[in-house]
Amino acid sequence: CGKHGIEHRQQLNIELENIMQEHDLIQQDIGLSIDNDLLLKEIDKCE
């Protein structure tokens, strides 16, 4: 039972790391979207 618990914990750690990486990528995408929107608004002001 102890070995199974360790394996399960390791699998959960891997899944959590994957979720955290995906979260970071989504945050980067959102940040880029916001930056692009601000840039386009500034360009519109200049035109």
Backbone atoms as SQL, in Angstrom:
CREATE TABLE atoms (id INTEGER PRIMARY KEY, chain TEXT, resi INTEGER, resn TEXT, atom TEXT, x REAL, y REAL, z REAL);
INSERT INTO atoms VALUES
  (1, 'A', 1, 'CYS', 'N', 0.824, -1.191, 0.000),
  (2, 'A', 1, 'CYS', 'CA', 0.000, 0.000, 0.000),
  (3, 'A', 1, 'CYS', 'C', 0.871, 1.259, 0.000),
  (4, 'A', 2, 'GLY', 'N', 1.998, 1.211, 0.721),
  (5, 'A', 2, 'GLY', 'CA', 2.890, 2.362, 0.757),
  (6, 'A', 2, 'GLY', 'C', 3.498, 2.663, -0.595),
  (7, 'A', 3, 'LYS', 'N', 3.897, 1.616, -1.318),
  (8, 'A', 3, 'LYS', 'CA', 4.487, 1.803, -2.648),
  (9, 'A', 3, 'LYS', 'C', 3.463, 2.411, -3.599),
  (10, 'A', 4, 'HIS', 'N', 2.237, 1.914, -3.524),
  (11, 'A', 4, 'HIS', 'CA', 1.177, 2.436, -4.385),
  (12, 'A', 4, 'HIS', 'C', 0.920, 3.909, -4.078),
  (13, 'A', 5, 'GLY', 'N', 0.957, 4.270, -2.803),
  (14, 'A', 5, 'GLY', 'CA', 0.750, 5.662, -2.406),
  (15, 'A', 5, 'GLY', 'C', 1.833, 6.574, -2.949),
  (16, 'A', 6, 'ILE', 'N', 3.077, 6.104, -2.916),
  (17, 'A', 6, 'ILE', 'CA', 4.201, 6.890, -3.443),
  (18, 'A', 6, 'ILE', 'C', 4.043, 7.091, -4.948),
  (19, 'A', 7, 'GLU', 'N', 3.689, 6.016, -5.656),
  (20, 'A', 7, 'GLU', 'CA', 3.501, 6.118, -7.106),
  (21, 'A', 7, 'GLU', 'C', 2.364, 7.078, -7.439),
  (22, 'A', 8, 'HIS', 'N', 1.296, 7.006, -6.673),
  (23, 'A', 8, 'HIS', 'CA', 0.152, 7.887, -6.903),
  (24, 'A', 8, 'HIS', 'C', 0.546, 9.344, -6.656),
  (25, 'A', 9, 'ARG', 'N', 1.304, 9.580, -5.604),
  (26, 'A', 9, 'ARG', 'CA', 1.758, 10.939, -5.294),
  (27, 'A', 9, 'ARG', 'C', 2.655, 11.473, -6.411),
  (28, 'A', 10, 'GLN', 'N', 3.544, 10.632, -6.929),
  (29, 'A', 10, 'GLN', 'CA', 4.421, 11.054, -8.021),
  (30, 'A', 10, 'GLN', 'C', 3.605, 11.417, -9.261),
  (31, 'A', 11, 'GLN', 'N', 2.602, 10.608, -9.569),
  (32, 'A', 11, 'GLN', 'CA', 1.744, 10.889, -10.726),
  (33, 'A', 11, 'GLN', 'C', 0.994, 12.199, -10.534),
  (34, 'A', 12, 'LEU', 'N', 0.493, 12.429, -9.332),
  (35, 'A', 12, 'LEU', 'CA', -0.204, 13.685, -9.052),
  (36, 'A', 12, 'LEU', 'C', 0.740, 14.878, -9.182),
  (37, 'A', 13, 'ASN', 'N', 1.988, 14.716, -8.744),
  (38, 'A', 13, 'ASN', 'CA', 2.970, 15.791, -8.883),
  (39, 'A', 13, 'ASN', 'C', 3.223, 16.120, -10.347),
  (40, 'A', 14, 'ILE', 'N', 3.323, 15.087, -11.181),
  (41, 'A', 14, 'ILE', 'CA', 3.535, 15.299, -12.616),
  (42, 'A', 14, 'ILE', 'C', 2.341, 16.042, -13.216),
  (43, 'A', 15, 'GLU', 'N', 1.136, 15.611, -12.857),
  (44, 'A', 15, 'GLU', 'CA', -0.067, 16.264, -13.369),
  (45, 'A', 15, 'GLU', 'C', -0.139, 17.716, -12.915),
  (46, 'A', 16, 'LEU', 'N', 0.213, 17.977, -11.663),
  (47, 'A', 16, 'LEU', 'CA', 0.197, 19.344, -11.150),
  (48, 'A', 16, 'LEU', 'C', 1.209, 20.215, -11.888),
  (49, 'A', 17, 'GLU', 'N', 2.402, 19.694, -12.134),
  (50, 'A', 17, 'GLU', 'CA', 3.414, 20.447, -12.879),
  (51, 'A', 17, 'GLU', 'C', 2.912, 20.788, -14.275),
  (52, 'A', 18, 'ASN', 'N', 2.254, 19.835, -14.932),
  (53, 'A', 18, 'ASN', 'CA', 1.709, 20.089, -16.267),
  (54, 'A', 18, 'ASN', 'C', 0.644, 21.176, -16.230),
  (55, 'A', 19, 'ILE', 'N', -0.210, 21.134, -15.224),
  (56, 'A', 19, 'ILE', 'CA', -1.254, 22.152, -15.082),
  (57, 'A', 19, 'ILE', 'C', -0.627, 23.521, -14.839),
  (58, 'A', 20, 'MET', 'N', 0.399, 23.573, -14.005),
  (59, 'A', 20, 'MET', 'CA', 1.060, 24.844, -13.712),
  (60, 'A', 20, 'MET', 'C', 1.730, 25.411, -14.964),
  (61, 'A', 21, 'GLN', 'N', 2.344, 24.561, -15.770),
  (62, 'A', 21, 'GLN', 'CA', 2.969, 25.018, -17.014),
  (63, 'A', 21, 'GLN', 'C', 1.917, 25.558, -17.976),
  (64, 'A', 22, 'GLU', 'N', 0.804, 24.852, -18.076),
  (65, 'A', 22, 'GLU', 'CA', -0.278, 25.306, -18.953),
  (66, 'A', 22, 'GLU', 'C', -0.839, 26.636, -18.459),
  (67, 'A', 23, 'HIS', 'N', -0.971, 26.781, -17.163),
  (68, 'A', 23, 'HIS', 'CA', -1.446, 28.032, -16.562),
  (69, 'A', 23, 'HIS', 'C', -0.513, 29.185, -16.924),
  (70, 'A', 24, 'ASP', 'N', 0.790, 28.957, -16.803),
  (71, 'A', 24, 'ASP', 'CA', 1.765, 29.991, -17.139),
  (72, 'A', 24, 'ASP', 'C', 1.669, 30.393, -18.609),
  (73, 'A', 25, 'LEU', 'N', 1.503, 29.411, -19.494),
  (74, 'A', 25, 'LEU', 'CA', 1.381, 29.709, -20.923),
  (75, 'A', 25, 'LEU', 'C', 0.117, 30.513, -21.217),
  (76, 'A', 26, 'ILE', 'N', -0.967, 30.172, -20.554),
  (77, 'A', 26, 'ILE', 'CA', -2.216, 30.913, -20.746),
  (78, 'A', 26, 'ILE', 'C', -2.054, 32.347, -20.260),
  (79, 'A', 27, 'GLN', 'N', -1.394, 32.526, -19.124),
  (80, 'A', 27, 'GLN', 'CA', -1.166, 33.880, -18.613),
  (81, 'A', 27, 'GLN', 'C', -0.311, 34.687, -19.582),
  (82, 'A', 28, 'GLN', 'N', 0.699, 34.063, -20.175),
  (83, 'A', 28, 'GLN', 'CA', 1.533, 34.749, -21.163),
  (84, 'A', 28, 'GLN', 'C', 0.699, 35.157, -22.371),
  (85, 'A', 29, 'ASP', 'N', -0.155, 34.257, -22.846),
  (86, 'A', 29, 'ASP', 'CA', -1.016, 34.568, -23.988),
  (87, 'A', 29, 'ASP', 'C', -1.940, 35.733, -23.677),
  (88, 'A', 30, 'ILE', 'N', -2.503, 35.741, -22.479),
  (89, 'A', 30, 'ILE', 'CA', -3.391, 36.832, -22.080),
  (90, 'A', 30, 'ILE', 'C', -2.609, 38.142, -22.038),
  (91, 'A', 31, 'GLY', 'N', -1.410, 38.093, -21.493),
  (92, 'A', 31, 'GLY', 'CA', -0.575, 39.290, -21.430),
  (93, 'A', 31, 'GLY', 'C', -0.247, 39.818, -22.811),
  (94, 'A', 32, 'LEU', 'N', 0.058, 38.930, -23.737),
  (95, 'A', 32, 'LEU', 'CA', 0.361, 39.346, -25.103),
  (96, 'A', 32, 'LEU', 'C', -0.871, 39.938, -25.768),
  (97, 'A', 33, 'SER', 'N', -2.030, 39.372, -25.505),
  (98, 'A', 33, 'SER', 'CA', -3.280, 39.883, -26.069),
  (99, 'A', 33, 'SER', 'C', -3.542, 41.297, -25.580),
  (100, 'A', 34, 'ILE', 'N', -3.347, 41.504, -24.294),
  (101, 'A', 34, 'ILE', 'CA', -3.568, 42.832, -23.717),
  (102, 'A', 34, 'ILE', 'C', -2.582, 43.825, -24.316),
  (103, 'A', 35, 'ASP', 'N', -1.302, 43.432, -24.427),
  (104, 'A', 35, 'ASP', 'CA', -0.292, 44.304, -25.021),
  (105, 'A', 35, 'ASP', 'C', -0.654, 44.649, -26.460),
  (106, 'A', 36, 'ASN', 'N', -1.103, 43.661, -27.225),
  (107, 'A', 36, 'ASN', 'CA', -1.482, 43.899, -28.618),
  (108, 'A', 36, 'ASN', 'C', -2.672, 44.842, -28.706),
  (109, 'A', 37, 'ASP', 'N', -3.655, 44.669, -27.840),
  (110, 'A', 37, 'ASP', 'CA', -4.823, 45.548, -27.841),
  (111, 'A', 37, 'ASP', 'C', -4.414, 46.987, -27.541),
  (112, 'A', 38, 'LEU', 'N', -3.540, 47.169, -26.560),
  (113, 'A', 38, 'LEU', 'CA', -3.082, 48.518, -26.222),
  (114, 'A', 38, 'LEU', 'C', -2.313, 49.134, -27.381),
  (115, 'A', 39, 'LEU', 'N', -1.484, 48.341, -28.027),
  (116, 'A', 39, 'LEU', 'CA', -0.711, 48.828, -29.166),
  (117, 'A', 39, 'LEU', 'C', -1.636, 49.240, -30.306),
  (118, 'A', 40, 'LEU', 'N', -2.629, 48.434, -30.599),
  (119, 'A', 40, 'LEU', 'CA', -3.574, 48.765, -31.669),
  (120, 'A', 40, 'LEU', 'C', -4.359, 50.032, -31.340),
  (121, 'A', 41, 'LYS', 'N', -4.711, 50.225, -30.086),
  (122, 'A', 41, 'LYS', 'CA', -5.419, 51.445, -29.689),
  (123, 'A', 41, 'LYS', 'C', -4.530, 52.670, -29.886),
  (124, 'A', 42, 'GLU', 'N', -3.254, 52.540, -29.561),
  (125, 'A', 42, 'GLU', 'CA', -2.319, 53.651, -29.758),
  (126, 'A', 42, 'GLU', 'C', -2.150, 53.961, -31.245),
  (127, 'A', 43, 'ILE', 'N', -2.097, 52.923, -32.064),
  (128, 'A', 43, 'ILE', 'CA', -1.982, 53.121, -33.514),
  (129, 'A', 43, 'ILE', 'C', -3.225, 53.831, -34.034),
  (130, 'A', 44, 'ASP', 'N', -4.398, 53.420, -33.556),
  (131, 'A', 44, 'ASP', 'CA', -5.643, 54.066, -33.977),
  (132, 'A', 44, 'ASP', 'C', -5.644, 55.543, -33.609),
  (133, 'A', 45, 'LYS', 'N', -5.102, 55.891, -32.455),
  (134, 'A', 45, 'LYS', 'CA', -5.045, 57.294, -32.033),
  (135, 'A', 45, 'LYS', 'C', -4.180, 58.110, -32.988),
  (136, 'A', 46, 'CYS', 'N', -3.097, 57.513, -33.455),
  (137, 'A', 46, 'CYS', 'CA', -2.165, 58.219, -34.337),
  (138, 'A', 46, 'CYS', 'C', -2.750, 58.426, -35.731),
  (139, 'A', 47, 'GLU', 'N', -3.632, 57.554, -36.140),
  (140, 'A', 47, 'GLU', 'CA', -4.207, 57.664, -37.483),
  (141, 'A', 47, 'GLU', 'C', -5.262, 58.697, -37.450);
